[in-house]
Amino acid sequence: MSPILPLDLKLKETQYTQAFEANFNKNNTLSKKTKNKSRMQTNDKSHTLLSPILPLRLSTKKPKDRKYPKETLTIGDEFRKVRLDRGSTQHEVAKQLNVNKNFIYELELNKRKLTIFALHKAYIFLGYIPKTLKIDENTLQGKLFIYRIKKNLTYSKLGELIKLDKSTLSNFVKGKNCNNDTYIKIKDLLKKK
């Protein structure tokens, strides 16, 4: 139950309320104008309120992405880790590699099929053959795989280059039915590098 006020006080109270509302609306309108004005004036810091006692700094170092890989188990993890360490966005890397942003997104989430093209783009960005591939560089097959990644050569392109069909190359990589002619052609190719 509200206290009973004399008529004078009720009148003053309503006047006070009306004056408060008018002042609030006026200040609210002014603050909108000030905000719009301050957006246009980028060098003017007069609208910024700082404590006169403490020099406050309202910025901090950007934390690493919450999806920063703790372990590098896949090429996507390795790619993301290097990208975040360099401070690049997916969009920037996509521009640098001349690919679609979805390519980078899918590669990092391991949703992209690891074709020679994808491995070649990863090689260009990383600057080295992804360590997570665990390629044995001592074998001829491993050396050939590294060569294909660096040069972006599919079996068809490589076959045209050394005059072998792609099924023969595929069998060589798998270690099946290889003749001396295939070994010689591949060794000669790798010596040229």
BAVEX-347550 format. One record per residue: z, y, x of N, C-alpha, C in turn; residue in three letters. Coordinates in pm, 1 decimal, m for minus. Layout:
<atoms>
     n.c3     n.c2     n.c1    ca.c3    ca.c2    ca.c1     c.c3     c.c2     c.c1 resn
        Z        Y        X        Z        Y        X        Z        Y        X  ALA
...
</atoms>
This chain:
<atoms>
     n.c3     n.c2     n.c1    ca.c3    ca.c2    ca.c1     c.c3     c.c2     c.c1 resn
      0.0   m117.2     83.5      0.0      0.0      0.0      0.0    124.0     88.4  MET
    m91.4    216.8     59.8   m101.4    336.3    142.4      4.3    437.9    102.7  SER
     51.1    513.5    202.8    153.0    613.6    169.9     91.1    725.2     85.5  PRO
    169.7    783.3      4.5    122.5    892.7    m79.9    130.1   1020.0      1.5  ILE
     13.3   1084.7     13.1      6.6   1207.7     91.3     m9.7   1326.1     m2.6  LEU
     44.2   1438.2     38.5     22.1   1557.3    m44.7   m126.2   1591.7    m45.6  PRO
   m169.2   1663.0   m143.4   m308.7   1698.4   m162.1   m367.0   1768.2    m40.0  LEU
   m287.4   1855.3     26.1   m334.1   1926.9    145.6   m372.9   1829.2    255.9  ASP
   m288.4   1730.9    279.7   m314.1   1636.1    387.8   m434.4   1547.8    356.7  LEU
   m449.5   1510.4    229.7   m565.5   1431.1    192.3   m691.8   1508.4    218.3  LYS
   m690.2   1635.0    186.8   m806.1   1719.2    209.0   m834.7   1730.8    358.2  LEU
   m730.8   1753.6    435.7   m748.7   1764.1    580.1   m798.4   1632.1    638.6  LYS
   m747.9   1522.6    584.9   m789.3   1391.7    634.9   m937.9   1367.2    609.5  GLU
   m985.5   1401.1    492.6  m1128.5   1384.2    463.0  m1212.6   1479.8    546.9  THR
  m1163.4   1600.2    567.1  m1235.9   1694.6    652.4  m1242.5   1641.5    795.2  GLN
  m1130.3   1587.6    840.7  m1124.7   1531.1    974.5  m1224.0   1415.6    986.3  TYR
  m1228.6   1327.6    887.9  m1319.2   1214.0    887.6  m1464.1   1260.2    889.3  THR
  m1495.4   1358.9    807.0  m1631.9   1411.7    802.4  m1670.2   1475.0    936.0  GLN
  m1576.6   1550.1    994.1  m1603.5   1615.3   1122.2  m1623.4   1509.7   1231.7  ALA
  m1541.7   1404.1   1228.7  m1554.1   1295.9   1326.6  m1690.1   1227.1   1314.2  PHE
  m1728.8   1196.5   1191.5  m1857.7   1131.2   1169.4  m1973.5   1220.1   1213.9  GLU
  m1965.0   1347.4   1184.4  m2070.6   1441.5   1225.5  m2077.9   1448.7   1377.5  ALA
  m1962.3   1457.7   1442.4  m1958.0   1464.9   1588.4  m2010.3   1335.1   1650.1  ASN
  m1972.1   1221.2   1591.9  m2017.5   1092.0   1641.4  m2169.2   1080.0   1631.3  PHE
  m2224.0   1118.0   1517.4  m2369.0   1112.4   1498.2  m2440.8   1205.7   1595.3  ASN
  m2383.5   1322.8   1617.5  m2442.9   1419.0   1711.5  m2443.1   1361.8   1853.4  LYS
  m2328.2   1307.2   1895.8  m2318.4   1248.7   2030.3  m2408.8   1127.9   2045.7  ASN
  m2417.2   1048.5   1942.4  m2502.1    930.5   1946.5  m2648.1    970.8   1961.7  ASN
  m2690.0   1074.6   1889.3  m2827.2   1124.2   1899.9  m2851.3   1179.9   2039.2  THR
  m2754.2   1255.0   2092.0  m2768.9   1311.0   2226.4  m2776.4   1202.2   2332.2  LEU
  m2695.8   1098.3   2316.2  m2696.8    992.5   2417.1  m2830.0    919.2   2417.2  SER
  m2893.1    904.1   2300.4  m3025.3    840.5   2296.6  m3126.8    925.7   2369.6  LYS
  m3118.9   1058.9   2347.4  m3211.6   1149.3   2416.6  m3186.9   1145.2   2567.4  LYS
  m3059.4   1143.1   2605.6  m3024.2   1138.7   2747.8  m3073.7   1010.0   2810.9  THR
  m3060.2    898.6   2739.9  m3108.2    770.1   2792.7  m3258.1    773.5   2814.5  LYS
  m3330.6    825.3   2715.3  m3476.3    833.8   2729.5  m3514.1    925.8   2844.5  ASN
  m3441.2   1036.9   2857.5  m3469.2   1131.6   2964.5  m3439.9   1068.2   3100.5  LYS
  m3328.8    995.1   3109.1  m3289.7    935.9   3237.1  m3385.1    824.0   3278.3  SER
  m3449.0    759.8   3182.7  m3547.0    657.6   3217.8  m3667.7    719.6   3285.6  ARG
  m3702.2    840.4   3239.4  m3818.6    907.2   3297.4  m3785.7    965.5   3434.2  MET
  m3662.8   1009.3   3455.0  m3623.9   1070.4   3580.9  m3558.3    965.2   3669.3  GLN
  m3638.0    900.0   3749.1  m3585.0    789.9   3829.0  m3499.9    838.4   3946.4  THR
  m3529.5    954.7   4001.3  m3454.8   1002.1   4117.1  m3327.2   1075.0   4077.9  ASN
  m3314.5   1117.3   3952.5  m3197.9   1190.0   3906.7  m3084.7   1092.3   3876.8  ASP
  m2976.7   1102.8   3952.9  m2862.3   1012.6   3934.8  m2748.2   1081.9   3860.9  LYS
  m2775.8   1196.7   3796.0  m2669.5   1272.3   3731.5  m2610.0   1199.9   3611.8  SER
  m2684.8   1109.3   3552.5  m2633.7   1035.9   3436.9  m2545.5    917.8   3475.2  HIS
  m2541.4    884.8   3603.9  m2462.5    772.0   3650.8  m2317.6    814.9   3669.5  THR
  m2225.5    739.6   3615.3  m2084.2    769.2   3630.1  m2025.5    683.4   3741.2  LEU
  m1965.8    746.9   3838.0  m1899.3    674.7   3946.1  m1753.8    718.9   3952.0  LEU
  m1670.1    630.0   3992.2  m1529.4    660.1   4005.1  m1510.8    758.6   4119.7  SER
  m1433.5    867.5   4098.8  m1411.9    962.9   4207.9  m1320.4    907.9   4316.8  PRO
  m1245.9    802.3   4283.8  m1150.0    748.2   4378.9  m1212.6    638.6   4464.5  ILE
  m1277.7    544.9   4399.7  m1333.0    430.4   4470.3  m1485.2    438.8   4476.6  LEU
  m1542.6    416.2   4591.3  m1689.6    409.1   4595.6  m1734.0    272.7   4543.6  PRO
  m1772.1    266.1   4417.7  m1810.7    140.4   4356.1  m1955.7    108.7   4385.9  LEU
  m1980.0    m16.1   4411.5  m2116.8    m62.8   4430.9  m2138.4   m177.5   4332.7  ARG
  m2228.6   m154.9   4240.2  m2248.0   m251.8   4133.8  m2367.1   m341.3   4160.1  LEU
  m2384.1   m384.4   4282.3  m2490.9   m478.3   4314.3  m2433.7   m584.0   4408.1  SER
  m2501.0   m694.8   4409.6  m2457.2   m804.6   4494.7  m2578.6   m880.3   4543.3  THR
  m2560.2   m963.1   4640.0  m2668.5  m1044.8   4691.0  m2709.2  m1145.1   4584.0  LYS
  m2838.5  m1158.9   4563.8  m2887.6  m1250.5   4461.6  m2854.0  m1393.9   4503.3  LYS
  m2787.1  m1467.0   4415.8  m2754.0  m1604.9   4452.1  m2879.2  m1692.4   4450.8  PRO
  m2871.2  m1799.9   4524.3  m2982.6  m1894.3   4522.2  m2993.9  m1952.8   4382.5  LYS
  m3112.0  m1994.2   4350.9  m3139.1  m2050.2   4218.7  m3040.8  m2162.8   4189.5  ASP
  m2994.9  m2167.6   4067.1  m2899.6  m2273.0   4031.4  m2963.1  m2410.3   4039.9  ARG
  m3092.6  m2413.2   4045.1  m3161.8  m2540.6   4057.7  m3201.5  m2567.7   4203.2  LYS
  m3130.7  m2504.6   4294.3  m3155.9  m2526.2   4436.1  m3124.4  m2672.6   4468.9  TYR
  m3221.4  m2745.2   4525.2  m3198.1  m2888.4   4549.1  m3089.3  m2912.8   4653.8  PRO
  m2995.1  m2997.1   4618.5  m2889.1  m3032.9   4712.0  m2940.4  m3133.6   4814.6  LYS
  m3028.8  m3220.4   4769.4  m3091.0  m3318.6   4857.9  m3242.0  m3305.7   4844.0  GLU
  m3312.7  m3330.9   4952.6  m3458.9  m3328.0   4945.3  m3509.4  m3471.7   4942.7  THR
  m3526.6  m3521.4   4821.2  m3570.9  m3659.5   4803.2  m3720.4  m3668.2   4775.5  LEU
  m3777.7  m3561.3   4723.4  m3919.0  m3562.0   4687.0  m3990.1  m3442.2   4747.4  THR
  m4122.0  m3443.1   4737.1  m4200.4  m3329.5   4786.0  m4167.1  m3205.2   4704.2  ILE
  m4144.6  m3223.3   4575.3  m4107.7  m3110.5   4490.2  m3977.9  m3045.8   4534.7  GLY
  m3878.4  m3127.7   4570.0  m3751.1  m3074.5   4619.5  m3771.7  m2997.7   4749.6  ASP
  m3850.9  m3054.4   4838.0  m3877.3  m2991.2   4967.4  m3950.4  m2858.4   4948.2  GLU
  m4047.8  m2859.2   4858.9  m4126.9  m2739.1   4830.3  m4037.2  m2630.2   4772.1  PHE
  m3955.7  m2666.2   4671.6  m3867.1  m2568.9   4607.6  m3766.3  m2511.8   4706.4  ARG
  m3710.1  m2598.4   4789.7  m3610.2  m2553.5   4886.7  m3669.6  m2450.1   4981.5  LYS
  m3787.8  m2476.9   5033.7  m3853.2  m2382.7   5125.7  m3887.7  m2253.1   5052.7  VAL
  m3937.0  m2265.3   4929.2  m3973.2  m2145.4   4852.5  m3851.3  m2057.1   4828.7  ARG
  m3739.0  m2116.2   4790.1  m3618.3  m2039.3   4764.8  m3561.0  m1981.6   4894.3  LEU
  m3569.5  m2056.2   5003.1  m3522.3  m2005.0   5131.8  m3602.8  m1882.9   5175.9  ASP
  m3729.9  m1882.6   5143.8  m3816.4  m1768.5   5178.2  m3801.0  m1653.6   5079.2  ARG
  m3733.8  m1678.6   4968.0  m3712.5  m1574.6   4867.5  m3835.9  m1545.1   4784.1  GLY
  m3923.4  m1641.2   4770.8  m4047.0  m1622.2   4694.3  m4031.1  m1675.4   4552.7  SER
  m4106.0  m1617.3   4461.6  m4108.8  m1667.9   4325.2  m4224.1  m1766.8   4312.7  THR
  m4222.2  m1843.2   4204.6  m4331.6  m1937.4   4180.5  m4462.9  m1862.1   4163.9  GLN
  m4456.3  m1746.4   4099.3  m4577.0  m1666.4   4077.1  m4636.2  m1618.6   4210.4  HIS
  m4550.8  m1573.0   4301.9  m4597.6  m1526.5   4432.8  m4661.9  m1639.8   4512.3  GLU
  m4599.8  m1756.4   4509.0  m4653.8  m1871.6   4582.0  m4787.1  m1915.4   4520.7  VAL
  m4794.5  m1912.1   4387.9  m4919.6  m1949.4   4319.8  m5032.5  m1856.1   4361.6  ALA
  m5002.1  m1726.8   4370.4  m5103.9  m1630.5   4416.0  m5144.9  m1659.2   4560.3  LYS
  m5046.2  m1685.1   4643.9  m5071.5  m1711.7   4786.0  m5159.9  m1834.7   4804.7  GLN
  m5135.5  m1938.5   4725.1  m5211.7  m2063.2   4737.7  m5337.1  m2066.0   4651.2  LEU
  m5355.5  m1960.2   4572.5  m5471.2  m1949.6   4484.1  m5475.7  m2065.3   4382.4  ASN
  m5360.5  m2089.3   4320.5  m5348.8  m2190.9   4215.6  m5277.6  m2129.2   4095.9  VAL
  m5275.6  m2202.2   3986.1  m5207.5  m2160.1   3865.3  m5056.3  m2173.4   3884.5  ASN
  m4978.4  m2088.3   3817.3  m4831.9  m2095.7   3827.4  m4780.6  m2231.2   3779.5  LYS
  m4847.5  m2290.1   3681.6  m4806.0  m2421.2   3631.2  m4816.1  m2528.2   3739.3  ASN
  m4909.9  m2512.8   3831.1  m4924.4  m2607.1   3941.8  m4794.5  m2611.2   4022.6  PHE
  m4741.5  m2494.8   4057.0  m4617.6  m2486.2   4135.8  m4500.7  m2541.3   4054.9  ILE
  m4493.5  m2503.1   3929.0  m4386.0  m2550.1   3840.3  m4385.9  m2702.2   3832.4  TYR
  m4502.5  m2760.7   3808.1  m4512.4  m2906.6   3795.4  m4485.2  m2976.3   3928.5  GLU
  m4529.8  m2917.0   4037.4  m4506.2  m2975.9   4169.9  m4356.9  m2980.6   4200.2  LEU
  m4286.7  m2871.5   4171.6  m4143.4  m2866.3   4200.2  m4062.1  m2960.4   4111.7  GLU
  m4107.9  m2984.0   3990.4  m4035.6  m3074.0   3899.6  m4085.3  m3217.8   3908.4  LEU
  m4173.8  m3244.6   4003.6  m4229.5  m3378.1   4026.9  m4304.8  m3431.3   3904.9  ASN
  m4367.8  m3341.2   3832.5  m4447.6  m3380.5   3716.8  m4595.6  m3381.6   3751.1  LYS
  m4629.1  m3339.4   3870.6  m4768.0  m3331.3   3913.9  m4802.9  m3454.3   3995.6  ARG
  m4918.1  m3511.0   3967.8  m4965.2  m3625.0   4044.9  m4996.6  m3577.5   4186.7  LYS
  m4950.9  m3651.2   4285.2  m4967.9  m3609.7   4424.5  m5105.6  m3650.4   4476.6  LEU
  m5202.6  m3571.1   4441.4  m5338.4  m3591.3   4490.7  m5349.6  m3529.0   4628.7  THR
  m5461.3  m3553.9   4693.1  m5485.6  m3490.7   4823.8  m5485.3  m3339.4   4808.7  ILE
  m5540.8  m3288.7   4698.0  m5541.4  m3144.6   4672.8  m5399.4  m3089.6   4668.3  PHE
  m5310.6  m3154.6   4592.4  m5171.4  m3108.9   4580.2  m5099.4  m3117.9   4714.7  ALA
  m5121.7  m3225.8   4786.6  m5058.6  m3241.0   4918.1  m5110.7  m3137.3   5017.4  LEU
  m5239.5  m3106.6   5007.5  m5298.8  m3005.3   5094.7  m5236.9  m2867.8   5067.8  HIS
  m5218.4  m2832.0   4939.5  m5156.6  m2703.9   4904.2  m5011.2  m2699.2   4951.7  LYS
  m4940.5  m2811.8   4939.1  m4802.8  m2818.1   4988.7  m4800.7  m2800.9   5140.5  ALA
  m4896.9  m2863.5   5208.7  m4907.7  m2852.0   5354.8  m4932.4  m2706.6   5395.8  TYR
  m5020.3  m2638.2   5323.9  m5050.7  m2498.1   5355.9  m4925.7  m2412.0   5339.9  ILE
  m4852.8  m2431.5   5230.0  m4733.9  m2350.2   5205.4  m4621.6  m2381.7   5303.8  PHE
  m4595.4  m2510.4   5323.6  m4484.4  m2549.3   5410.7  m4514.7  m2523.1   5558.1  LEU
  m4641.6  m2540.2   5596.1  m4678.2  m2525.6   5736.4  m4666.5  m2656.4   5812.7  GLY
  m4632.5  m2761.1   5742.8  m4622.0  m2895.0   5803.2  m4644.0  m2999.3   5693.9  TYR
  m4671.4  m3121.5   5736.7  m4685.2  m3231.3   5640.9  m4546.7  m3259.4   5582.6  ILE
  m4533.7  m3266.8   5449.2  m4401.0  m3290.4   5389.8  m4331.5  m3413.1   5449.8  PRO
  m4208.1  m3390.8   5493.2  m4132.0  m3497.7   5559.2  m4095.6  m3609.9   5462.7  LYS
  m4087.7  m3576.2   5335.9  m4049.0  m3676.9   5236.6  m4157.5  m3782.4   5215.5  THR
  m4278.8  m3759.3   5266.2  m4384.6  m3860.7   5257.1  m4357.2  m3979.0   5349.7  LEU
  m4283.1  m3953.4   5458.7  m4247.5  m4056.3   5557.0  m4370.7  m4134.6   5604.8  LYS
  m4464.7  m4061.0   5659.5  m4588.8  m4120.4   5709.6  m4565.6  m4169.7   5851.7  ILE
  m4607.6  m4291.2   5878.5  m4597.6  m4347.0   6013.7  m4716.7  m4296.5   6095.1  ASP
  m4690.4  m4202.2   6183.0  m4797.3  m4139.3   6261.8  m4846.3  m4227.7   6375.8  GLU
  m4783.2  m4340.2   6397.4  m4824.7  m4430.1   6505.4  m4939.1  m4522.3   6463.1  ASN
  m4958.0  m4538.2   6332.8  m5065.4  m4626.5   6286.0  m5191.3  m4544.6   6259.8  THR
  m5303.2  m4611.4   6262.5  m5430.9  m4546.2   6235.7  m5437.6  m4499.7   6090.2  LEU
  m5379.8  m4578.6   5999.2  m5377.2  m4540.0   5858.3  m5295.8  m4411.4   5838.4  GLN
  m5183.5  m4402.8   5906.2  m5099.6  m4282.0   5896.6  m5170.5  m4160.4   5951.3  GLY
  m5236.2  m4176.9   6064.7  m5311.5  m4065.8   6124.4  m5424.5  m4020.7   6032.5  LYS
  m5490.2  m4117.3   5969.5  m5599.2  m4085.4   5877.5  m5546.2  m4011.3   5755.8  LEU
  m5431.6  m4053.3   5703.4  m5372.7  m3987.4   5587.1  m5336.4  m3842.4   5619.3  PHE
  m5278.0  m3819.7   5734.8  m5243.1  m3684.4   5778.1  m5369.8  m3599.3   5792.4  ILE
  m5472.5  m3658.8   5850.2  m5600.3  m3589.2   5867.3  m5658.2  m3550.0   5731.4  TYR
  m5652.4  m3641.2   5635.0  m5703.8  m3614.0   5501.0  m5626.8  m3501.5   5433.5  ARG
  m5496.1  m3499.0   5450.6  m5414.9  m3392.9   5390.4  m5448.9  m3257.9   5452.5  ILE
  m5454.8  m3254.0   5584.3  m5482.9  m3127.5   5652.8  m5621.4  m3072.0   5618.6  LYS
  m5718.3  m3160.6   5605.0  m5857.0  m3117.7   5579.6  m5893.0  m3118.3   5431.0  LYS
  m5801.9  m3161.4   5344.3  m5825.7  m3171.2   5199.7  m5946.3  m3261.2   5170.3  ASN
  m5943.1  m3382.5   5224.3  m6054.2  m3476.2   5209.3  m6017.7  m3591.6   5116.1  LEU
  m6091.8  m3603.2   5006.4  m6077.0  m3720.3   4921.0  m6149.8  m3836.0   4988.3  THR
  m6134.7  m3957.0   4933.8  m6207.7  m4071.6   4990.3  m6358.5  m4047.1   4984.5  TYR
  m6406.1  m3986.1   4878.7  m6550.4  m3960.0   4865.7  m6599.3  m3865.3   4974.7  SER
  m6527.0  m3754.7   4994.5  m6567.3  m3656.9   5096.9  m6558.1  m3717.6   5236.5  LYS
  m6450.8  m3792.4   5260.3  m6433.8  m3855.7   5390.6  m6542.9  m3959.3   5413.6  LEU
  m6576.2  m4034.5   5309.8  m6683.2  m4134.6   5319.6  m6816.4  m4071.4   5355.6  GLY
  m6848.0  m3956.3   5295.7  m6970.7  m3884.7   5328.9  m6968.3  m3837.1   5473.6  GLU
  m6851.8  m3796.0   5518.2  m6837.8  m3742.9   5653.8  m6860.0  m3849.6   5760.4  LEU
  m6806.4  m3969.8   5738.8  m6820.0  m4075.1   5841.4  m6914.0  m4187.4   5798.4  ILE
  m6984.7  m4163.8   5687.5  m7087.8  m4256.6   5638.4  m7033.4  m4396.5   5607.1  LYS
  m6925.9  m4395.0   5526.7  m6868.2  m4518.1   5472.5  m6843.0  m4495.1   5323.9  LEU
  m6849.7  m4602.6   5245.3  m6821.1  m4584.5   5103.5  m6670.4  m4577.6   5081.5  ASP
  m6631.3  m4516.2   4969.6  m6488.8  m4490.8   4945.8  m6408.2  m4618.6   4924.8  LYS
  m6470.5  m4724.3   4876.7  m6396.4  m4848.8   4858.5  m6359.8  m4910.0   4994.5  SER
  m6449.3  m4896.4   5093.7  m6419.6  m4945.2   5228.5  m6303.1  m4866.4   5287.8  THR
  m6303.6  m4736.0   5267.2  m6193.9  m4652.0   5317.1  m6062.4  m4686.6   5247.2  LEU
  m6069.2  m4706.8   5118.0  m5949.9  m4742.4   5042.1  m5892.1  m4875.3   5091.8  SER
  m5979.8  m4971.1   5115.8  m5934.7  m5100.8   5169.6  m5875.6  m5085.6   5308.9  ASN
  m5933.4  m4997.9   5389.7  m5880.3  m4974.5   5524.1  m5737.8  m4920.8   5515.9  PHE
  m5716.9  m4823.7   5428.3  m5584.1  m4763.5   5413.9  m5482.6  m4867.2   5366.9  VAL
  m5525.2  m4956.5   5278.9  m5436.1  m5061.1   5227.8  m5421.7  m5177.6   5326.0  LYS
  m5503.5  m5178.0   5431.9  m5497.1  m5283.3   5532.9  m5571.1  m5409.7   5494.1  GLY
  m5670.3  m5399.2   5407.7  m5744.5  m5516.2   5360.9  m5884.6  m5517.6   5422.0  LYS
  m5932.4  m5635.1   5457.1  m6071.9  m5660.0   5496.3  m6139.7  m5545.5   5571.6  ASN
  m6093.5  m5516.7   5689.5  m6154.0  m5409.0   5767.7  m6231.3  m5469.6   5885.1  CYS
  m6350.8  m5421.2   5904.2  m6428.1  m5467.2   6019.3  m6417.1  m5366.2   6133.3  ASN
  m6467.5  m5404.2   6250.3  m6458.8  m5319.4   6369.1  m6534.9  m5188.7   6353.6  ASN
  m6645.6  m5192.9   6279.9  m6726.0  m5072.3   6259.4  m6642.2  m4963.3   6190.3  ASP
  m6561.2  m5002.9   6092.4  m6475.5  m4907.7   6020.6  m6372.6  m4847.9   6116.0  THR
  m6306.5  m4932.6   6195.3  m6208.5  m4884.1   6292.6  m6271.4  m4784.7   6389.4  TYR
  m6387.2  m4817.4   6440.5  m6454.4  m4732.0   6540.0  m6488.3  m4596.0   6478.6  ILE
  m6544.6  m4596.3   6357.3  m6581.6  m4470.6   6293.1  m6459.2  m4383.0   6267.0  LYS
  m6349.9  m4444.5   6223.7  m6228.8  m4366.9   6194.5  m6164.9  m4315.0   6322.4  ILE
  m6161.1  m4397.1   6427.3  m6105.8  m4352.0   6555.6  m6187.5  m4236.3   6611.8  LYS
  m6319.5  m4245.0   6600.1  m6406.4  m4137.4   6650.1  m6380.2  m4008.2   6571.9  ASP
  m6361.5  m4020.4   6442.2  m6334.3  m3903.8   6358.5  m6202.2  m3838.2   6399.7  LEU
  m6100.2  m3919.1   6420.7  m5968.7  m3865.2   6454.6  m5963.8  m3807.6   6594.8  LEU
  m6048.2  m3856.7   6685.1  m6053.7  m3801.4   6820.5  m6112.0  m3661.0   6819.3  LYS
  m6207.0  m3634.8   6729.0  m6273.6  m3505.1   6721.4  m6180.0  m3395.8   6673.5  LYS
  m6097.6  m3424.4   6576.4  m6004.7  m3329.2   6513.5  m6047.5  m3189.2   6540.7  LYS
</atoms>
